[in-house]
Amino acid sequence: MMLRGRPKSFKRFPWASSLCRHYRCVIPSTPESRERYDKSSWRSERSQYDNTISNLKIGSHTRVIFQGFTGRQATFDAKQSLEYGTNIVGGVKPGYTGEHLGLPVLPNMRAAMKRLRPDATAVYVAAGQAASAIEEAIEAEIPLVVAVAEHIPLHDMLRIQKILRTQSKTRLVGPNAPGMISPIGKCRIGFPPIPFFSPGSVGIVAKSGTLSYETVASTTRAGLGQSLVIGMGGDILPGTDFVDALNVFEHDEATEGIIMVGEVGGDAEEQAVTWIKQYNQRTRDPKPIMALVAGVEAVPGRVMGHAGAFAAVHERGAKAKIKRLASAGVVMTDHPAKFGLVMKSLLRRGIGTEKQDHLPGWSFGNKKLLRPSHFRQGRSMHTLTKRPRHTSAHPPQLNQQRNIHLTGQASLTILGNCGIPIEQHGVEVQDSITVLIDVYRGRLQPRLRIIDRHHSRLGTVNFEVTDSSDTLTDRLRSRLPGDRGIDDYHPLIRALIQCFLDKEALLMHVILDREAGGSRMSSRIYASMANITFDDAAYRSSGRQKDVHELRDVALEVPEELEAEEDGIVYIKLKGDGNIGTLVNGAGLAMNTVDTLVARGGACANFLDTGGKATRDTVKASFRLILRDARVTAVFVNIFGGLTLCDMIAEGILLAYRDLGIKLPVVVRLRGTNEGVGQKMIADSGLPLLAYDDFEEAAKKVIELAGKG
């Protein structure tokens, strides 16, 4: 991209036209040079944002503010962070000036930046308004923005990602993230549970909150502590990914070892593989890197709790990610409780990611991974308080209550309402193409793919939610072939893109047919089939797309999953002969629990995430759902309390026993916040509950009991 200047402020967000209106860039005229321009311009934008990576290095120097400062959750977390030693200097409440917690409250981010000079802001704003709050922070050029809200509408985040890529002042962590913490600098932004953390030498970056908490507790128990912990969050479009965190850890003198906690979905782990291989080549003594990837047993086409926890048609699954990480020399484990002792061994031996062949382990491909039995956590150790190409015309769809999936007439109705000609039956077809529009997480932007009737890919076009009609037309002309009659489809393709944007879709799969008879120019083109998945957060968080939401046919969905949704639970009934019911807090930990039980010979009947803030009532509701499955012969409750309190979980278990008449054996593992109180409640209950601290012992027992059932 040839730039003659860049805007000094971001007053004009959101942008309504092409980049050239703002950046006065010169666009090449030939198709070949335009393709090179498209790639180089995206890299140029990304490189601007990469300049903000150093903003992730928080510490005692970091001046923190809160957006939504006077809210209940922000107040609670701010009090804890102040007690911890975080340098909170104030906050923002729209239209209000005053004090809160003895600190100044300003009416907007511009005033806060001028008076308080913050280095970071924690966005504690409801999901429907969170994107606007993030945008305001970017306009004010706050160096670091940490967004904790879950269910921010996807297309809001697409717009935010576009803004982020074309500036070099602000770094975003999240959304749907627990936040960040520097135990060395006593700086906490967000809600990481403080008691688990201790100053030390391990840098941790994780998609999952609960898995990160157990990882932290494991490194604390091992005496290693943490240098910096980054919760990148489980959103589809995170502002910070693994490579960003790895760049920070590489140059951080306090960080001696690195841990990554990944999940199914996206290609962030694979991008990390490329970085790690380059790091090993350029570094004489690389720091040891460990990793875990949850979701090996994830159900294809299902969203496993986190908004981003699904593998799209062009993405590798968790097993492939594990193999690729291992091939780069990363030491893999299958449970977060093992990280501490294994990393301690690696650091003691001075082993980096290139020097692990002599470690005791089991084979994974051509690399060695550590054998699970080598580094088990003892019961006495308590917590402190070439990517595959898709050519099929029938890709799997996302089908989960956090999205709305429409097929058949419902999808065609949406297209018709968008002004697209539709026809289902009785028309002879001369030619057809398949149009796939989705969100490409590798480039954080929407993507169009065209496939012909022989399943050959004709072209790919990446575009932006801010593109004007003229810009879209220019992209189509430059990236799609002009000698296959595709240009005849351009008007409908543009209309489909506009429908994708207007209706806030996540995935659109449409077949466009050309009617037989007549000349090419006079033949009618129409949509004959459509499957569309929409972002449910647009309606639930912002009240948008009500017409789409009303088309949802709950009669086609699993009754138990609908009931779970009403209670704020994510429940997925697994196929097969699974006989172990699982009850877990947090999507990442729930995926990992199923993975590890299956790896040890068990068979799970369900995936169940009670949520990161489970209560006694959600625990009881979870038991009700699990016990309704006649296949279940034993129940495994696996809790690692961060925000979730173990005593509240114990109370819910006792309540379920009292009200539901539980007859099946129940194995309970309670670790984390208030674990001692919760464990005592279980022990003193007199009920036939089997309580364990150690995951391996608990898993072995529930598998044994389920087999007897």
C-alpha positions in Angstrom: 0.0 0.0 0.0 1.3 3.4 -0.9 0.4 5.8 1.9 0.8 9.6 1.8 -0.4 10.1 5.3 -2.4 8.6 8.1 -5.2 10.1 10.1 -4.2 11.6 13.5 -7.4 10.8 15.2 -10.2 8.3 14.9 -13.2 10.7 15.2 -14.8 9.3 12.0 -15.4 5.7 13.1 -17.1 3.8 11.9 -15.9 4.2 8.4 -18.5 4.1 5.7 -16.4 4.0 2.6 -13.1 2.5 1.4 -9.7 3.0 2.9 -8.7 5.3 0.1 -11.1 8.0 1.2 -9.2 8.2 4.5 -5.7 7.2 3.5 -5.5 8.7 -0.1 -3.8 5.5 -1.4 -3.0 4.7 -4.9 -4.7 1.5 -6.2 -3.0 -0.4 -9.0 -5.1 -0.9 -12.1 -4.4 -4.5 -13.3 -6.0 -7.6 -11.8 -2.5 -9.1 -11.0 -1.3 -6.0 -9.3 -4.6 -5.7 -7.4 -4.2 -9.2 -6.0 -0.8 -8.3 -4.8 -2.1 -5.0 -3.5 -4.9 -6.8 -1.6 -2.4 -9.1 0.2 0.2 -6.4 0.9 -2.3 -3.9 2.1 -3.7 -6.4 4.7 -0.1 -7.1 5.9 0.6 -3.4 6.0 -2.5 -2.8 8.2 -1.6 -5.8 10.4 2.0 -4.5 10.9 0.6 -1.2 12.2 -1.4 -3.1 14.9 1.6 -5.3 15.6 3.4 -2.2 16.9 1.1 -2.3 19.9 2.3 -5.7 21.2 4.6 -4.1 23.7 1.5 -2.6 25.4 0.8 -6.1 26.8 3.7 -5.8 29.2 1.8 -4.5 32.3 3.2 -4.1 35.8 3.4 -1.8 38.7 3.8 1.2 36.4 0.5 0.6 34.6 -2.2 3.2 35.3 -5.6 1.5 35.0 -9.1 2.8 34.6 -12.5 1.1 34.3 -15.2 1.8 31.8 -18.5 1.2 33.5 -16.7 1.9 36.8 -19.7 2.3 39.0 -21.4 -1.0 38.0 -21.7 -3.9 40.5 -19.2 -6.3 38.9 -16.7 -3.5 38.1 -16.9 -2.3 41.6 -16.4 -5.7 43.1 -13.4 -6.5 40.8 -11.9 -3.0 41.3 -11.9 -3.4 45.0 -10.1 -6.7 44.8 -7.5 -5.3 42.4 -6.9 -2.2 44.6 -6.3 -4.5 47.6 -3.9 -6.6 45.4 -1.9 -3.4 44.6 -3.1 -2.5 41.1 -2.6 1.2 40.3 -6.3 2.0 39.5 -6.5 5.8 38.9 -10.2 6.2 38.2 -12.9 5.3 35.8 -15.6 6.4 33.3 -19.4 6.6 33.5 -21.1 8.3 30.6 -22.4 11.7 31.4 -21.3 11.6 35.1 -18.6 13.4 36.9 -17.8 12.5 40.6 -16.1 9.9 42.7 -16.3 6.2 43.2 -14.2 4.1 45.6 -12.4 7.4 46.4 -11.3 7.7 42.8 -12.4 10.2 40.1 -15.1 9.3 37.7 -15.1 11.1 34.3 -18.0 11.4 31.8 -16.1 10.1 28.7 -12.8 8.5 27.6 -11.5 11.7 26.2 -11.7 13.5 29.5 -10.3 10.4 31.3 -7.3 10.3 29.0 -6.6 14.0 29.5 -6.9 14.0 33.2 -5.9 10.5 34.4 -3.4 9.5 31.7 -4.2 5.8 31.8 -2.1 3.1 30.3 -5.0 0.6 30.3 -8.7 0.4 30.5 -10.9 -2.5 31.6 -14.2 -2.5 29.7 -17.0 -3.5 32.0 -19.8 -2.6 29.7 -22.8 -4.8 28.7 -22.1 -6.7 25.5 -24.6 -4.6 23.4 -22.6 -1.5 24.2 -19.1 -3.0 24.6 -18.1 -2.3 21.0 -18.9 1.3 21.3 -16.9 1.5 24.5 -13.9 -0.2 22.9 -14.1 2.2 19.9 -14.2 5.2 22.3 -11.0 3.8 24.0 -9.3 3.5 20.6 -10.3 7.0 19.7 -8.7 8.2 22.9 -5.6 6.2 22.1 -5.6 4.2 25.3 -2.6 1.9 25.0 -4.3 -1.3 26.3 -8.0 -2.2 26.3 -9.2 -5.3 28.1 -12.7 -6.4 27.2 -14.3 -9.0 29.5 -17.8 -9.1 28.0 -19.1 -12.2 26.4 -21.5 -12.3 23.5 -20.5 -9.1 21.8 -22.2 -9.2 18.4 -19.9 -10.7 15.8 -20.3 -7.9 13.2 -19.6 -5.3 15.9 -16.2 -7.1 16.5 -15.6 -7.3 12.7 -15.8 -3.5 12.6 -13.6 -3.1 15.7 -11.0 -5.5 14.1 -10.9 -3.3 11.0 -10.3 -0.2 13.2 -7.6 -2.0 15.2 -5.7 -3.1 12.1 -5.4 0.4 10.7 -3.9 2.1 13.8 -0.8 1.7 15.9 -1.7 3.1 19.4 -4.1 0.7 21.0 -3.9 -3.0 21.8 -7.1 -5.1 22.6 -7.3 -8.2 24.8 -10.5 -10.0 24.5 -13.5 -9.9 24.2 -14.9 -12.7 26.3 -11.6 -12.7 28.3 -11.0 -13.0 32.0 -8.3 -10.4 31.6 -4.6 -10.1 32.4 -2.4 -10.2 35.5 1.2 -9.5 36.3 1.9 -11.2 39.7 5.4 -9.6 39.7 4.0 -6.1 39.2 0.8 -6.7 41.2 -1.3 -5.5 38.3 -4.6 -7.1 37.6 -6.9 -6.0 34.8 -10.1 -8.0 34.7 -11.1 -10.8 37.1 -8.3 -13.4 37.3 -8.8 -15.1 40.8 -5.9 -13.5 42.8 -5.3 -16.4 45.4 -3.9 -18.7 42.7 -1.2 -16.4 41.5 2.3 -15.9 42.7 5.3 -14.0 41.3 7.5 -16.2 39.2 8.9 -17.2 35.9 6.2 -18.8 33.7 4.4 -16.8 31.1 0.9 -18.1 30.3 -1.5 -17.4 27.5 -4.9 -19.1 27.3 -8.2 -19.1 25.5 -10.1 -20.6 28.4 -10.5 -18.9 31.8 -11.0 -22.0 33.9 -8.2 -23.9 32.2 -5.9 -20.9 32.8 -6.8 -20.8 36.5 -5.9 -24.5 36.9 -2.7 -24.0 34.9 -1.8 -21.1 37.2 -2.6 -23.1 40.3 -0.4 -25.9 39.0 2.6 -23.7 38.4 2.1 -22.1 41.8 2.0 -25.4 43.6 5.2 -26.4 41.7 6.9 -23.3 43.2 7.4 -21.7 39.8 4.9 -18.8 39.9 4.0 -16.6 36.9 5.6 -13.7 35.2 2.6 -12.6 33.1 -0.7 -14.3 32.4 -2.8 -13.2 29.4 -6.4 -14.5 29.0 -6.9 -14.0 25.3 -10.5 -15.2 25.5 -12.6 -17.6 23.6 -14.2 -15.2 21.1 -14.2 -15.7 17.4 -12.2 -12.5 16.8 -9.8 -11.9 19.7 -7.8 -8.7 19.8 -4.7 -10.6 21.0 -3.6 -14.1 20.0 -0.9 -16.7 20.8 1.7 -15.2 18.5 1.3 -11.7 20.1 1.8 -13.2 23.6 4.7 -15.3 22.5 6.4 -12.2 21.2 6.1 -10.6 24.6 7.3 -13.7 26.5 10.3 -14.1 24.2 11.7 -10.7 25.1 10.6 -10.7 28.8 13.6 -11.3 31.0 11.3 -12.5 33.9 9.8 -15.2 31.7 11.8 -18.5 31.6 9.1 -20.9 30.5 6.0 -20.5 28.4 2.6 -22.2 28.5 -0.1 -22.1 25.9 -3.7 -23.3 26.5 -5.6 -23.6 23.2 -8.9 -25.0 22.0 -10.6 -26.3 19.0 -11.5 -23.5 16.6 -9.6 -21.0 14.6 -6.0 -21.2 13.5 -4.3 -19.3 16.3 -2.4 -22.4 17.5 -1.2 -23.1 13.9 0.1 -19.6 13.6 1.9 -20.2 16.9 3.5 -23.3 15.4 5.0 -21.2 12.6 6.3 -18.7 15.1 7.8 -21.4 17.3 9.7 -23.0 14.5 11.1 -19.6 13.5 11.9 -18.9 17.1 13.8 -22.1 17.5 15.9 -21.4 14.4 16.8 -17.8 15.4 17.4 -18.5 19.1 20.5 -20.2 20.5 18.8 -21.2 23.8 15.0 -21.2 23.3 12.7 -21.1 26.3 10.8 -24.3 26.9 7.2 -24.2 25.7 4.3 -26.4 26.8 0.8 -26.5 25.6 -2.6 -28.1 25.9 -5.4 -28.0 23.3 -9.0 -28.7 24.5 -11.7 -30.1 22.2 -10.2 -33.3 20.9 -13.7 -34.9 21.3 -15.6 -31.7 20.2 -18.7 -32.5 18.2 -18.2 -31.5 14.5 -20.4 -28.5 13.6 -21.2 -27.6 17.2 -20.2 -24.6 19.2 -18.6 -26.0 22.4 -19.5 -23.2 24.8 -17.1 -20.5 23.8 -18.3 -18.5 20.8 -15.1 -19.4 19.0 -14.9 -23.0 20.0 -15.9 -24.7 16.7 -13.9 -25.9 13.8 -15.0 -24.2 10.5 -14.8 -26.1 7.2 -11.3 -24.7 6.4 -9.8 -25.3 9.9 -8.0 -28.2 11.5 -9.4 -29.9 14.6 -7.8 -30.1 18.0 -6.0 -33.4 17.2 -4.2 -31.8 14.2 -3.2 -28.8 16.3 -1.7 -31.1 18.9 0.3 -32.9 16.3 1.6 -29.7 14.7 2.6 -28.2 18.1 4.4 -31.4 19.0 6.2 -31.4 15.6 7.5 -27.9 16.5 9.0 -29.3 19.7 6.3 -28.1 22.1 5.9 -30.4 25.1 2.2 -31.4 25.2 0.1 -32.4 28.1 -3.6 -33.5 28.3 -4.5 -31.9 31.6 -3.6 -28.5 33.1 -2.8 -29.9 36.6 0.4 -31.4 35.0 1.9 -28.2 33.8 3.7 -27.2 37.0 5.8 -30.2 37.7 6.6 -30.9 34.0 7.7 -27.3 33.4 9.7 -27.4 36.6 11.5 -30.4 35.2 12.1 -28.7 31.9 13.6 -25.6 33.6 15.7 -27.6 35.9 17.3 -29.5 33.0 17.6 -26.3 30.9 15.5 -27.9 28.1 14.1 -25.6 25.4 11.8 -26.6 22.6 14.7 -28.2 20.6 16.2 -30.4 23.3 13.5 -32.8 24.4 14.3 -36.1 22.8 15.8 -37.6 26.0 12.8 -36.8 28.1 10.7 -39.8 29.4 7.6 -39.9 27.3 5.2 -41.5 24.9 5.4 -41.2 21.1 3.2 -38.7 19.3 4.1 -38.8 15.6 7.9 -38.4 15.4 8.1 -36.4 18.7 8.0 -37.4 22.3 5.4 -36.1 24.7 5.5 -36.5 28.4 3.9 -39.6 29.8 0.9 -38.7 31.9 2.1 -40.8 34.8 5.5 -39.1 35.1 4.3 -35.9 36.7 1.1 -36.5 38.7 -0.2 -34.0 41.2 -0.4 -35.5 44.6 -3.6 -35.4 46.7 -1.9 -33.4 49.4 -1.0 -30.5 47.0 -3.9 -28.1 47.5 -4.6 -24.9 45.7 -3.7 -21.8 47.7 -7.4 -20.5 48.8 -0.7 -27.5 4.1 -4.3 -26.5 5.4 -7.0 -28.7 3.9 -8.9 -27.1 1.0 -12.7 -27.3 1.0 -14.3 -28.0 -2.3 -17.6 -29.6 -1.2 -20.8 -27.8 -2.0 -22.3 -29.0 1.2 -20.2 -27.8 4.2 -21.2 -28.7 7.8 -23.3 -26.1 9.5 -23.0 -24.6 13.0 -25.9 -25.8 15.1 -26.0 -24.5 18.6 -28.2 -22.3 20.7 -25.6 -19.5 20.7 -26.3 -19.2 17.0 -29.4 -19.4 14.9 -29.3 -21.9 12.0 -31.9 -21.7 9.3 -32.4 -24.0 6.4 -34.8 -24.5 3.5 -37.7 -22.1 3.2 -36.7 -20.0 6.3 -33.3 -19.2 4.7 -34.8 -18.5 1.3 -37.3 -16.2 3.0 -34.4 -14.2 4.5 -32.8 -14.0 1.0 -36.1 -12.9 -0.6 -36.5 -10.2 2.1 -33.0 -9.0 1.0 -34.2 -8.6 -2.6 -32.6 -11.8 -4.0 -34.7 -13.8 -6.5 -35.6 -17.3 -5.2 -36.9 -20.5 -6.7 -37.1 -23.9 -5.2 -38.8 -26.4 -7.6 -39.7 -27.1 -11.2 -37.1 -25.1 -13.1 -34.6 -26.6 -15.5 -31.0 -25.4 -14.7 -28.4 -24.5 -17.3 -25.6 -23.7 -14.8 -25.0 -23.1 -11.1 -22.5 -22.0 -8.6 -22.2 -22.3 -4.8 -21.5 -19.2 -2.8 -20.0 -19.6 0.7 -19.6 -16.5 2.9 -18.1 -16.8 6.4 -15.8 -15.1 8.8 -12.1 -16.0 8.1 -10.5 -15.9 11.5 -7.0 -16.1 10.0 -7.5 -12.6 8.6 -10.2 -11.4 11.0 -12.5 -10.4 8.2 -15.4 -11.8 6.1 -14.6 -14.0 3.2 -16.5 -15.0 0.0 -15.7 -18.3 -1.8 -17.2 -19.4 -5.1 -17.4 -23.1 -6.1 -18.7 -24.4 -9.5 -21.1 -27.3 -10.0 -18.1 -29.7 -10.3 -16.9 -28.7 -6.8 -13.9 -26.8 -8.1 -13.1 -23.5 -6.3 -13.4 -20.6 -8.7 -12.2 -17.8 -6.5 -11.9 -16.3 -3.0 -12.6 -12.6 -2.0 -11.8 -11.2 1.4 -13.8 -8.0 2.2 -14.6 -5.7 5.1 -17.9 -4.9 6.9 -17.1 -1.2 6.1 -16.7 -1.7 2.3 -18.9 0.5 0.1 -20.8 -1.0 -2.9 -18.2 0.3 -5.3 -15.4 -1.3 -3.3 -17.2 -4.6 -3.2 -17.7 -4.4 -7.0 -14.0 -3.7 -7.5 -13.0 -6.6 -5.2 -15.2 -9.0 -7.2 -13.9 -7.9 -10.6 -10.3 -8.2 -9.5 -10.5 -11.5 -7.7 -13.0 -13.6 -9.6 -12.4 -15.1 -13.1 -14.0 -13.2 -15.9 -13.9 -16.0 -18.5 -16.3 -18.5 -16.8 -19.5 -16.5 -16.9 -19.1 -15.6 -13.2 -19.5 -11.9 -14.0 -23.1 -12.6 -14.8 -23.6 -13.6 -11.2 -21.9 -10.5 -9.8 -25.1 -8.6 -9.0 -26.5 -11.5 -6.9 -23.2 -12.1 -5.3 -23.0 -8.5 -4.2 -26.6 -8.8 -2.9 -25.7 -11.9 -0.9 -22.7 -10.1 0.6 -25.0 -7.2 1.5 -27.5 -9.6 3.0 -24.7 -11.3 5.0 -23.7 -7.9 6.4 -27.2 -6.5 7.0 -28.5 -9.6 8.7 -25.3 -10.2 10.7 -24.7 -13.7 9.5 -21.9 -16.0 10.6 -22.1 -18.5 7.7 -24.0 -18.3 4.5 -24.2 -21.3 2.0 -26.2 -20.5 -1.1 -26.6 -22.2 -4.5 -27.3 -19.8 -7.4 -28.8 -21.3 -10.5 -29.0 -20.0 -14.0 -32.3 -21.0 -15.7 -32.0 -23.0 -18.9 -33.3 -21.6 -22.2 -32.6 -18.3 -23.8 -29.3 -16.5 -24.2 -26.7 -16.1 -21.5 -27.6 -12.5 -21.0 -31.3 -13.1 -20.8 -31.3 -16.2 -18.6 -32.7 -15.6 -15.1 -30.4 -16.2 -12.1 -31.8 -17.0 -8.7 -31.1 -18.7 -5.3 -32.5 -22.3 -5.2 -31.0 -23.4 -1.8 -29.7 -21.7 1.3 -28.3 -22.7 4.7 -27.6 -19.7 6.9 -26.2 -19.4 10.4 -26.7 -16.1 12.2 -25.0 -14.5 15.2 -27.5 -14.9 18.0 -25.7 -12.3 20.1 -26.9 -9.6 17.7 -30.4 -10.2 19.1 -29.7 -11.3 22.6 -27.2 -8.6 23.4 -28.4 -5.7 21.2 -32.0 -6.5 20.3 -31.1 -6.4 16.6 -32.3 -8.9 13.9 -35.6 -9.8 15.6 -37.1 -11.0 12.4 -34.3 -13.6 12.1 -34.7 -14.7 15.7 -38.4 -15.2 15.2 -37.7 -17.7 12.4 -35.9 -20.1 14.7 -37.7 -23.4 14.9 -37.2 -24.8 18.3 -39.1 -27.9 17.4 -36.1 -29.1 15.4 -33.8 -28.7 18.5 -33.0 -31.1 21.4 -35.4 -30.4 24.3 -32.7 -30.8 26.9 -30.5 -28.3 25.2 -33.3 -25.8 25.1 -34.0 -26.3 28.7 -30.4 -25.8 29.5 -30.3 -22.6 27.6 -33.1 -21.2 29.8 -30.9 -21.9 32.8 -27.8 -20.4 31.3 -26.2 -23.8 30.8 -24.5 -25.1 27.7 -25.5 -28.8 27.4 -24.8 -31.0 24.4 -26.0 -34.6 24.3 -23.2 -36.7 22.8 -24.0 -39.6 20.5 -23.0 -43.2 21.1 -23.0 -45.3 24.2 -21.5 -42.8 26.6 -22.4 -43.6 30.2 -20.6 -40.9 32.2 -22.5 -37.7 32.9 -20.2 -34.6 33.2 -20.9 -31.4 35.1 -18.1 -28.9 34.7 -17.7 -25.1 35.1 -16.3 -23.3 32.1 -16.3 -24.3 28.4 -12.6 -25.0 28.2 -12.5 -27.2 31.2 -15.7 -29.0 30.1 -14.1 -29.9 26.8 -10.9 -31.0 28.5 -12.8 -33.1 30.9 -14.5 -35.0 28.1 -11.2 -35.3 26.3 -9.3 -36.8 29.2 -12.0 -39.2 30.3 -12.2 -40.6 26.8 -8.4 -40.8 26.5 -8.4 -42.9 29.7 -11.0 -45.4 28.4 -14.2 -43.7 29.6 -17.3 -42.8 27.5 -19.1 -39.5 28.1 -22.8 -39.0 27.6 -22.7 -35.2 27.4 -20.8 -31.9 27.4 -22.1 -29.6 30.1 -20.7 -26.1 31.0 -22.5 -24.6 34.0 -20.8 -21.3 33.2 -17.9 -19.5 34.8 -20.2 -18.2 37.5 -22.1 -21.4 38.4 -24.6 -21.2 41.3 -26.3 -23.8 43.5 -29.4 -23.5 41.3 -27.5 -24.1 38.0 -25.8 -27.1 39.6 -29.2 -28.6 40.5 -30.5 -27.8 37.0 -27.4 -29.5 35.6 -28.0 -32.7 37.5 -31.6 -32.7 36.4 -30.5 -32.6 32.7 -27.8 -35.3 33.2 -30.1 -37.7 35.1 -32.7 -37.5 32.3 -30.3 -39.5 30.1 -31.0 -43.2 30.6 -27.5 -44.1 29.4 -25.8 -42.4 32.4 -24.6 -44.8 35.1 -22.2 -42.4 36.9 -21.7 -38.7 37.2 -18.5 -36.8 37.3 -18.5 -33.3 38.8 -15.2 -31.5 37.9 -15.0 -28.0 39.3 -12.1 -25.6 39.3 -13.4 -22.6 41.1 -12.1 -19.2 40.0 -15.1 -17.0 40.1 -17.1 -20.1 40.9 -17.1 -20.9 44.6 -16.5 -24.5 45.6 -18.8 -24.2 48.7 -21.6 -23.0 46.4 -21.1 -25.9 44.1 -21.1 -28.3 47.1 -24.4 -26.7 48.3 -25.9 -27.3 44.8 -24.8 -30.9 44.9 -26.4 -31.4 48.3 -29.6 -29.6 47.0 -29.7 -31.9 44.0 -29.4 -35.0 46.2 -32.3 -33.8 48.4 -34.7 -32.7 45.7 -33.9 -35.1 42.8 -33.4 -38.4 44.7 -30.0 -39.2 43.1 -29.3 -43.0 43.1 -26.3 -43.1 40.8 -22.7 -42.9 42.1 -21.3 -39.3 41.9 -17.6 -38.6 41.9 -16.7 -35.0 42.9 -13.5 -33.1 42.3 -13.6 -29.6 43.9 -10.5 -27.4 43.5 -10.0 -23.7 43.6 -11.8 -20.9 45.5 -13.1 -22.0 48.9 -12.2 -25.6 48.1 -11.6 -26.5 51.7 -15.1 -25.4 52.8 -16.7 -27.2 49.8 -14.8 -30.4 50.5 -15.8 -30.4 54.1 -19.4 -29.9 53.2 -19.2 -33.0 51.0 -17.4 -35.0 53.6 -19.8 -34.1 56.4 -23.0 -34.6 54.3 -23.2 -38.4 55.0 -24.2 -38.9 51.4 -22.6 -41.5 49.2 -20.4 -39.0 47.4 -16.8 -39.8 46.4 -14.6 -36.7 46.7 -11.1 -36.4 45.2 -8.5 -33.6 44.9 -6.5 -35.3 42.2 -8.0 -35.4 38.7 -6.4 -38.7 37.7 -7.8 -40.5 40.8 -11.2 -39.0 40.2 -11.2 -39.9 36.5 -10.2 -43.5 37.2 -12.9 -43.9 39.8 -15.8 -42.6 37.7 -14.7 -44.7 34.7 -14.7 -47.8 37.0 -18.1 -47.0 38.5 -19.7 -46.2 35.1 -18.5 -49.6 33.9 -20.1 -51.4 36.8 -23.3 -49.6 36.2 
